[in-house]
Amino acid sequence: MGGRGRSRTQRKHFRNGRENVWKRSKSDSSTPQDDGTTTTTRDPGWQPFATQNPAFDDYYKEQGIVSAEEWDVFVDVIRKPLPAAFRINSSSQFSGDIRSQLENDFVKSLQAEAADGSEVEGLKPLPWYPENFAWQSNFSRMQLRKNQTLERFHKFLKQENEIGNITRQEAVSMVPPLFLDVRPDHFVLDMCAAPGSKTFQLLEMIYQSTEPGSLPSGMVIANDVDVQRCNLLIHQTKRMCTANLLVTNHEAQHFPSCHLHKNCADDFENGVAMEPSINQLLFDRVLCDVPCSGDGTLRKAPDIWRKWSVGMGNGLHGLQVQIAMRGLSLLKVDGRMVYSTCSMNPVENEAVVAEILRRCGGSVELLDVSSELPQLVRRPGLKKWKVRDKGTWLSSFKDVPNYCTAGITPSMFPSGKSYIDGPNNDLDPVLEERHDNGGDGNSANGSEPEKDPESLADVLDEEFSTLPLERCMRIVPHDQNTGAFFIAVFHKLSPLPAIQKKPSSRHRQLKANTNSCPDIVVEKENINGVEIDSEDVTDGKLPETASEADLLGNELEEVASDTDATKMSEENELEDIQDPFDKEAGSKVGGGKRKLQIQGKWRGVDPVVFFTNNAIVDSIKAFYGIDESFPFTGHLVTRNSDTDHVKRIYYVSKSVKDILELNSKGGQQLKITSVGLKMFERQSSKEGALTQCAFRISSEGLPLLLPRITKQILEASPIDFKHLLQYKTIKFADFVDAKFGEKASQLMLGCCVVVLRKDDRSLSDPPQVDGSTIAIGCWRGRTNISVMVTAIECLEMLERLSVRLETGNGSEMLETKLYSVEPEELKTNNAETIEDAEIIELATVS
């Protein structure tokens, strides 16, 4: 059966179940007494996590991340809960209204509350974030529920976050995207994107200064290795309602270089060969927020105190280097990459940056960004540090015993040297300065005997790095009451250099065991994991036919070759579904080791199909009167290969369209989990079958289409617009404005759009729209108009409408008016609608 008939392994298959650290035993505990009896006491239940770890204190005191004088202050701050922070979506239609509400309403009310006996500062903008779009609240959850004022603020945060007008995000987590200097025309890669708060921030930057009804020319690819975290990423970014996002599911260190091969057939249109828009997927900006030990998040994740160990950082160092190098190989020349971690460990921070600079030579520089964001308090990177393993401090690689070389590498130390001739090592010469075996790293659990400190010579001199690591940035918690973070900004000056290919450790071991003849020199060179003929490399630079990002890095393959080959074959079978070579063409994707992917056959992922059903597209354009200038051809995609029975149609920007075409021609190298903006959705109700157009406009796609719609669109007075949001369904005769009801009855059966009319604007047909226009999608039934907006969106829009009217001259419009019919009649027509409306009305009375 080959294992196919076996079910998935579950916890019940293990003799001893895994310990659940989040649950404590509910059983009674017995305590012996002096008289020989026992007393039974109930388990007190959950207890706070212990906020101390002696190993943590010893490690970071020795590393000198803060001075000895401020150590007590540093420890005192990281043991306190982290203040809540959030960011206003700068591209939101209501961003200015929300900022004004915070400045003029909540700041004053929460300051009054803070003055009433509370010692914490209530609410304030982060001084270093541009335009007061990021805020920090020092109230705990219990305080937010303490009285009506704080509870109202808490509900405001939850509501605006769910809609997408704000994003809850740790303050220091907002910093890395700011140093990327993203512009609307940039192609941006977020290599380790989940849960998606930084991706959302990057999308906001892409959408800066974008006019209503248009899309920026740039785009963002958000990638994550974990499928479940990809789902979280999709949920987070879906609130942005963007057509410029593509979500992928790949290992970051193996992110594919999507490109067209020389032997790829030309694309023909009307018999004329078409030049592809993009030949290779490269990026102007790369965000490399790598997996890390996460001890900078102790204030919001106190369980890390219990789990923290030195091996966590040591074990991740090799992977972090590989991900960063992959990001640089995918970066365009003159592009910028930000490397960041939420760790304080120099092995994960400065050691990785130093190794990157050593590998890249002069092709990459570490930027000095000290003049950017001047109000952000940051500290320079470390120039010296040590590595701790098995309870012993190691100042350089020459102090590493032979049995530890798999977990401790030269790149972890400031100089990066292997000290081949050192007295304590008998190492293979190939280690030199590019030894990069990531290893497990948590050698404290190894089977080798621990090193006796008395048997080793004392450390003579500490290593110092000669590289400009002071340009790195360290954010420490007690400077501005935040978490800890590390940031380094790279600038790519030229293509990465060619590095000579070296045999793997497995090959060396096999040759040593078999006493084989001397190594045969192979005329191959390695360029960031890409093997090419050495004769094609000139002066250490890449040939024109070979791209530095053509293939995956070779480093992980060397590590994997030292493990069980059978295990690796099983993993490869699951991770990559590959196709044999094209026997006729005799070529591979990019000319390297990776085989051509089976097109559209990623396991468990729906295919991305361009929607080409012209009959449906024409019916949509005719029904809504969509302007012919709006680009539809090639911009509509679905996730269903049967285009005659699609339920949803997505719209993609030109930049995403070009990448999808490149991916299709290049062998489906990208595993796409989400793409595009949901524009149209099939109406499944009985009335939907009677309409001339079976597809309605989704609320996500309405802002993009709104300036292009000339049919099925109405302009409503503020009072009628408010009543629609409150009562959800209104008959034609029951609108306050009789002309509006008459126009509504003349619309065709099906989806329509209702726009809020401004008092200073005369009626027009179709209505004139701009960036401040408020519109909702509705359904024109046989006798009424029904709103197709979720309850929380209706509630939020009612509040936004109230705020806007209060600031203008239309305060009389806020008074609740009754319809010309009695509420009892409305209840008869739609009881559920009235019930919902009463709830909304009750919530908005204040």
N, C-alpha and C positions, 0 to 999 in steps of 0.2 A: 504493500500500500504506500510505502515511502512516507509514512507519517500523515498522509492525507485524511485517513479515517479517524485520527485521534482528535478528541475535543480539546479545547483550550485549557491549559493548566489553570486550576483554581486553587484558592487557599485550602479548601477541604482536602486536597490531595496531599497536603503536607501533614506530617505527624504532629508537629508543633506549629501552631499558627503564629504569624508575625505579631510582635508586640505593637499595640496601638498606643503611641505616646500621647495621643490627644484624649484618651479615655482612661479614667481611673477606676479601680475596682469598686463596685457598689456593695461588696460583701462587708459584713461587720468584722471588726478587728477585736481580738481578745488580748487583754493586758493582765499579766500575772500580778497578784498582790502579795504582801508580806505574809498574810495568814494562809497562803496556799490556795486561795480561791482566785477566780478570774472574773474580771468585769468586762462587759461587752460595750464598746462605744461605736457609734456610727461614724462612718468615714466622712470627714468634713467636706468632701467633694473637691472641686477644683481649687488649686492653690497657685498663686502667681509663680512664674518661672524665676529661678534664681538668676539674678543679674550679675554674676561674677564667675570667673574662670581663671584660676591661677596660671594656667599655661598661656592664656591670652595676655595676661598682665606681663608675664616674664618675657614673652616674645616681643611685644611692641615696645616695652621699655628698652630692651637691648637694641632694637632697630632704630630708636630715636625719632619716631614719627612726630613727636612733640617734645619740647624741652622738659627736663625733670621738674622745673618750677611749676609748669602748668599741667602736670600729669593728673593731679588730684581734681582739677577743674574739668579736664577732659573726661575722666572716668565718671565724674558726677553727672555730666551732661548725657553721656551715652546710656546711662541707666534710667533716664527719664523718658516718658513717652514722646514720640515724635509729633510735632504740631501738624495739623492737617493743612494741606495746600491744594490749590486748584488753579486752573488756567482757563481764561475766557477764550473761546474759539474766535480768533480775530477775523476769520472769513465768514462768520455767521451774520445773518441779516440783522440780528438784534444785539450784536456785540456792544455797540455804543450804548444801547438802552440798559443792558446788564451792568456795564461799568458804571453808568450814572446811578443806577439803583444801589450798587454797592457803596459808592462814594457818598451819596446824599441820604440814603436811608439806613442801610445796615451798619455802616461805620459809626454813625451817630448813636443809633439805638444800642449797639453792642458796647460802645464806649461808656454809655450811661450804665449799662449792666455791669461792666468791669469796675466802674467806680463805686458800685454798690456793694463793696466788701470783697470782691474778687481780686486776687493778686496778679492775675494774668492779663496781658494785653489782648484785647478782643480780636480785632480784624484789621489787617494792614496790607497794603500792596507790597510785593517784593521789590525793593528799590532798584535792583539790577535788571529786572525784566522790562523790555521795551513797552512803552505806552500804558503802563499800569494794567496789563492784561493778565498778570499772575498775582495771586493773593495768598495770604497765609492766615489761618485762624488757630489760635492757641486754646480753643475750647475742646474739652474732651467730650466723648459721646454722652457721658452722664450729665455734663454741664449743658449740652445742647438740648437735653430733655427736661431741664430744670424748671423753666418757665415758658410762658407763651412767646416771648420775644426770641429766645434761642430756638425754640421748637419751630417757629416760623422760618428762621434762617436755615435750619436743618432740612426742612421740607423743600425750601428753595434750592438747596444744593442737590438733593436727590432728583428733583424734577428736571432741572436744567441739565444735569449730567446725563440723565436717561435720553433726553431729546438730542443732546449733542451741542448745546450752547456753551457748556463748560466741560472740562475734563479734570477729574480728580487725579492728581499726580504729585509725587514727592518733589519738593522744591529743587533739590540738587539734580533730580532726573531731568529737569527742564534745561539744564545747562548745555549738555553736549550738542544738541541741534543748533543752538545759537552760534556756536563757533564754526559750524559748517558753511555759513554764509551762502545759504540756498537762495537761488533766484527762480523766477517762474519758468524759465526755459531749461532748467537743469534736469538731467536724468539722475535720480537718487536711488541708492541701494541701502536698505536697512537690513544688515546681514542676520542679526539675531533680534527680531522685531517684537515678539510677543512679550508682554500682553498688548502692546500697541499704542501706549501713550506717546512715545517719541515719534512713532509713525504718524499719528494724528497731528502732531506738532509740525512735522515735515510737510504734510499736506497743506496745512495752514500757510506755510511759507510759499509753497508752490502757487497757491491761489491768491497771493497778494496782488492787489490792483487789477484783478480780473473783472471785466465788465459783465453785467447780467446777461445771461444767454450765451456766454462764450466760455471757452475752456483754455487753460494755460497750455503752452506747448511742451512743458516738462511733464514728468511723471515720477512715481515712486514705486519701486518693487520692495515689498515687505516679505522677508523670508524667515522661516523658523523650522527647526528640525523636528519638532514634536507636533503631531497631528492635532492633538487636543488643544495645545497652546495656539495652533493656527486658528482653530475655531474661536478661541477667545480673542485673537487678533482681529478676525473678521467681524465679530460682534462689536468690538471697540471702534473699528474704523467705519463700520456701516453707518454710524451716526453722522459721518462727514458728508455722505451723499456725493461721492466723487466718481467721475469716469476716468480718472488719471491714476488709479491704483491697481496693482496686480500683486496678489498674494501667492507665494510659492512655498513648497515644503521640501527643503533640501538641507543636508548638512552644510553648514556655512563654509567649512574648509574645502568642500567639494562642490561649491556652487558652480553650475555649468556655465561655460563660455559659449553662449548661443551665437553661432556665426554660420555664414554660407561658405561651403567648400567650393574650391575651384571647379570641380566637376559637376556642381549643381546646375541643373538645366535652367535656362533663362525662362522668365515669366513672359508669357505672350498675351497680348490684348489686341484683338482685331488684326491678328497676323503680324504685329509689330513687337519686337523684343522690348520688354520693359526693364529698366534699371531698378533694382530694389532700393527702397528708401534707406534701409540700414543693412550693412553687410556684417556687422558684428556688434554685440551688445556690450558696450562699455559705458562707464558712468562718470558724470562730472563730480559727484559727491558720493562718498561712502561713509555710512555710520557703522562703526565696528564696536558695538556695545557687547562685549564677549561674555560668555558664561564665567562666573567667578565664585569665590567662596562666599561672598556677600556679607562679610562682617561689617561693612559700612552701613548695613540696614538693621543693626542690632536694636535700634530704638523702635522700629515698627515690627520686627520679628524677633522677640526676645528668646525664642526657642534656640536661636543660633548660639546663645551662651552655652547651652548644654552640649551642643553638637560640635562646637568649634575645635579644630585641631590643626597643627602645622601641616599635616599631610594634605589638607584640602587645597591649599594654594600650590604646594609642590606638584600635586597631581594634575593640575589644570594648566600649568605653565606651557607645556608643549602644544596643547590644543590651542591655546590663545595665540601663540606665535603663528601656527598654521592658518588660523582664521584671519589674522591680520595680514599675513603675506598674501593670502588669496584675495583679500579686499584690495590690496595695492595692485595686484596683477589685473584686476578688473577696473581699475581707475584709469581715466584718461590722463595723458600728460597735461600738466598744469592744473590737474584736479586736486581736490582736498579730501583727506580722510581723517576722521576723528576716531581715535581709539579710547575707549572708556571702560571703567569697571566700577562697581559699587563695593570695592574691597580696599583695605588699607595696606595690604601685603605688598612689599616692594618686589617680591618674586613674581607676582601677577601684574605688576605695574611697570616700574622703571626697568626691571630685567627684560621684560618683553619689548619695551621700546628700544632698549639698547641693542637687543638681538636683531630687531628689524633694521635699525640703522647700519649694523655691521653687514647684514646680508645684502642690503640694497646699495651699499657704497654711496657714491655721490648722486645717485638717481633720485633720492628722496631726502628731503630736509625736514627737520623738526622746527615748526614755526614758533616764534615768540609772539604770543597774543596777549601779553600783559596789558597792552593799551586798550583792548576790547573789554567791554562791560566793566568799566572802572569801579563801579560800586559793588561788584562781587568780590568778596574777600577770599583770596586764594593764596596758597603757599607754594614755593618752588619744589620741584621734584628732588628726590634724594640722589646724592652722588656716591654714596657707599651704603652697603647693607651686607648682611650675612644670611646664610642658609642654615636652617636647623633641621636635623634629621636624626631620629632615634635618640633624642635627648642630647645631642651633641651639636655645638655650634661649629659651622664650617665657614672659614673666611675666604677660601679659594678652592678651586677644583682639585688642587694637588693634595688637599686634606681628605678627599673622598676615598674611602677604602674600595677595593675592587668589587665587593659584593653589592655596593650601593650604586654602581654606575648606571644601572637600568632606570633608577628613579631620580637621580641627581645628575644634571647635565651641566656642561660648562656655561651654557647660555643663562643659567640662573644667577651667575656671579657678575659683579660689576665689570670685570675685564673681558669676560667671555672666553678666556684662554683655557686650554685643556692641560697645560703643563705636562707635555709628553715625557719629559725627562725627569719629572718629579720623583723623589725618593720613595714615596708611598704608593706608587702606581706602577703597574706593568700593563699599560694600555696599548691597544692597537693604534698605530699611527694615524689611521683614518679619522680618529675623533677630531683632532685639531680644533678649529674654531667653529665648525658648522655642525657639531654633534647635536642632534635634535631628536633624541628618543624621548617622547613625552612621558612614557612609562605610567605606572600607577601612581607613584609619588607618595602614597601613604605608607611609607616604609616602616612606620612604627608597628604595623601589623605583620611585618615580614617574618619569614621563618629563620633568617640568618641570625646568629648570635650578635648581641649588641656589642658595640665597640667599647673597649675599656679605656676611659679617658687617660688613665695613668700610663698606658702603654704607648700613647701618641705624643709626639713632640708638641710643644706649645705653639700657638699661632704666632708667627714672626711678625708679619705686617698685614694690615687690612688692605684689601683692594679698593681702589678708587676708579670710578669711570671717568675717562677723558672726554666722553661725549657730552653734548650740551643738554643734559637731562634736567637742568634747572629750568628749562623752558616748559617742562611738564607742569601740570597744575594739580595740587592736592587741596581738596576742600575738607576741612575738619569740622566736626560737629559744634564745638564750642565757640567758633568764630561768629556765626550768624544763626545759631540755634537750628541746625539742619542735620541731615545725615552726612555720612562721609562719601566722597567720590574722588575718582582719579580721571584726569583727562589729558590727552596728548593730541596735538594737531599736526598732521603730516601734509607736506606739499610735494607732489610728484613733479620732478624737474625733467626727467627723461625716461625712456623705457628701462625696465629693470635689467641688470647685467646678466650675462650668461655665466653660470656657475658649473664647474666641472662635475660630471657625474661620478659618484663614488659608490662602491659596492655596498650592499646592505650587510648588516651584522649576521644575518642568516647565511648569506653566501660565504662570509668569512669563516663562520663556524664549520660549514660543510667542508670547505677546503682544508681547514685545520685538522678535521677528524679523518679525512681520507688521504692526508699527505699528498695532495694533488700537486701538480707542477706549478711553477710560478704563474701569477696572474697574466692572462692575455689582455693586452691593451685593446680596448674597444673604442673605435673612433666615433664615439657618441658624446654629446654634451647635454647637460640638463639645464633648462631654462625655467626655473620655478616649477619644476615637476614635468616639463615638456621635453621629451627626448628628440633631438634633431641631429643631423650629421654635423660633425665638427667643422667640416669644410664650408658649411653654410654660415658659420659664425665669424664675423669680421670685427676685430678689435673689441671683442667682448660684447658686441651688440647683437641684437636680434636681426635675422634676415627679414627681408620684406615679406616673404611667404610664410613666415612663422610668427604667430602672435604669442605674446607672453601670457595671454589668458586662454590659450587654445584648449588646454586640458587641465584636469585636476592635478593638484600637487602630488608629487611622488613621495612626500615624506610619510604620509599615513600608510602608504603601501609597504614601505620598509618596515614600519612598526608592525603592521598586520602580518607580514611574512614571517615574523618571529613567533607567531601564535599558531594554534592548531589550524592546519589548512582546511580540514573538513568544516570546522566552525565558520571559517571565513567564507567558504563556498555557500553555506546555508544562508549567511547574512547577505551575501551578494545577491542570491536568488530572490530574497525578500526585498532588498533595498532597490535594486535596479532590474527592471524587466528589459532585457536586451535582445537584440536581433542579431543573427549571424551576419557576417560580411556580405555585402552585395557582390555576388560572384562575377556579375557581368562588369560592373564598374571597377571592382577590386579596390575600393576605397573605404576609408573609415571617416567618421565625423572628425574633422580637424586633423586627420593624419596621425593620430596617436593611439593610445591603448584602448580608450573607451569605444564601445561598439555603438552602432546606430540604434536608437531607441525605437521600439515598436510604436508607430504613430498612434496617438490617442488611446493607448492601452495601459496607462498608469493604473495600477491596481487600486480599486476603491475610489477613484477620482473620475467624475463625469468629464467627458470631452468638451473642449471649447470649439464650437462650430459657428462659422459665420452664417448669419441668417440671410438667405437669398430668395425667400418666397416673395416675389415681386407683387403678387396679387394681394397679399396681406399688407405689405408696406404701402401699396398704392391706396388701399382702402383706409388705412390710418391717416395718410396725408390728406386725402380728400375729405374725410369726416371732420377732422380738426382744422382743416385749412392751413396746414403747416407750410410755411414759406419754402419755396423751392431752393432757396439759397442754403437752407440748413442741410448739412451733409449727413445723408443716411447710408449711401452705398459704402459697404465695407466697414461701417461703424456699428452695426447691429450684430450681436452674438447671442447664442443660447448655449445651454448645457445639455441639450438633447439632440441627438443625431437625427431624430424624426422631426423635421421642421414643420410638418403638417399638424402636429399635435403638441406644440410647445405651449407651456403655461406662462412663461416669463421671457421677455425680450430685454436684453441688456444693451446699454450704449457705452461705447469706449471712445476715448479721445484719439486723435491722430497718432500720438506717440505710442499709446498702448496698441493701437491697430497695427502699426509698423512692427512692433515687437511680436505680436501674435503671428503675423505673416512670416517674420524671420524664424520664429520657433517652428512653424509648420513646415517650412522649406528645409530647416536644419535638422529635422528628425525628432521633433517633439522632445527636446532636451529638458525643457522647463516643466516641472510638475506643478500645474496651476490649480490652486484650490479655490480661488475667488478672483473674479475679474469683472469690471464694468459697473455701471450704474443702472439699477433696475428702472427701466423707462416705461415699459408697457406690461400689463398683466391681463390675462384672459379673464373675462367676466363669466363666472360659472353659474349665475342665477338664471332663473327662467326668463326674466326680462332681457338678460344678456343675449339670449339666442334670437330675440326679435329685433335687435338693433342692426344697423347697417355696418357697424364696426364692433367686432367681438372683443376688442382690446381697449381697456381703460388706461388712462395716464396714472402712473403711480405717484404717490406724494413725494418720493425721492427724486423722480425725474421731472416733476413739474417746474421747479425753478429754472432749469435749463431750457425747457420748451416754451415757457410762458411768453417771452417776447416774440415767438414765431407763430403763435396760435391766432388765427383770424376767425374761426368758427367755434361754436359751442362754448362761448365765453361771455360772461355777463359782468356788469359793474353794479355792486350793491351799496346802499347807504350804510353808514356805520351801525345804525340800529338793526337793520335787517341782517347785516353780517354777524352782529353779536347774537341775534336770535338764532341764526343757523348753528352757531357754535354751541349755544345753550341747549336747544331742543332737538338738534340733529335732523329732524324731518319737519318740513312745513309745506302746507298746501299752497297752491298758486294764489288763491284768493285771500290767504291769511297774512301775506306780507304787508308791512306798513306802507311801503311804496307800491301803489297799485300798478304803476308802469313796469316796475321790476317783475312783479308777478305775471303781467301780461307777456313780457319778453321771454320769461322762463317757460311759459306754456308754448311758445312758438319754436323752442329748440327741438331738435330731433331726440328721440328716445335714446338714452345712453349717457355716457360720461360727459360732464361739462365742467367748466372752471368758473368760479365766482371770485371776483376781484373787489377788494375794499376800495370804495371811491373816496378820494380826498376832497375836502370841502372847497379848496381853492382851484379845483380843476373841473372844467365843464365836461359834460357827458360826451363820449366819443364811441364810435363803433368801427372797429373793435377798440377796447379800452387801451389807453397808453400806459405802458409799464416802465418802471425803472428799478434801480437797486433797492428802493424803499417800499416797493409795492408788496402788499400782503395779499396772498391768494390761497384758495383751498380747492381741492378736487371734490366734486359733487356728482350725484347721479340724478339725471332728469328722468323721473318716473312718469307714469301715466297721469297722475294728478298732483305730484309734489316734487320737491327738491330735497334730496337727502345728502348729508355730509359723509364723505368717505375719508375721515380722519380719525385717528385713535383718540380715546378719551383724554389721555394725558397731553396730547398735542393740542386738543381743543382747550383744555384748561390753561395751558401755558400761553396760547395765543390770546385767550381772553384777558389774561393778566398783562400781556404786552400791549394789547389794545387799550386797556384801561390806563396804563402808564402813559402811553402816547397821547391819549385824549386829555388826560389830566394836565399835561404840560402844554397843551394847545388851548384853543378857544372853544372846544366842544365838550365842556364838562357836563352840559345838560344831557348829552348823549349817554352818560353813564347811568342815568336813572333807569331803573327797571320798568319797562312798559309791558303791558299785557297785550295779547293778540286780540283781534276783533271777535274771536270765539272764546267761549269759556274754557277753562282748563279741563273740565269734565269731558268736553267733546274731543279735546286733544288726547286725553287719556284713552278714550274709546278708539281713536285712530291708531295710536301707537303708545301703548302703556309703557313699554320698556324705554322708549325715547324720553318720556316725561320723567320717569324715575331717574334716569341718568342725568337729565337736565336739572332736577331738583338737587341732586348731589353736587353738581358743578356750581349751581347758583348759591347753595349754602356755603361752599368753599370760597366763593368770591365776594361774599357780603362785606367782609372786612376791607 
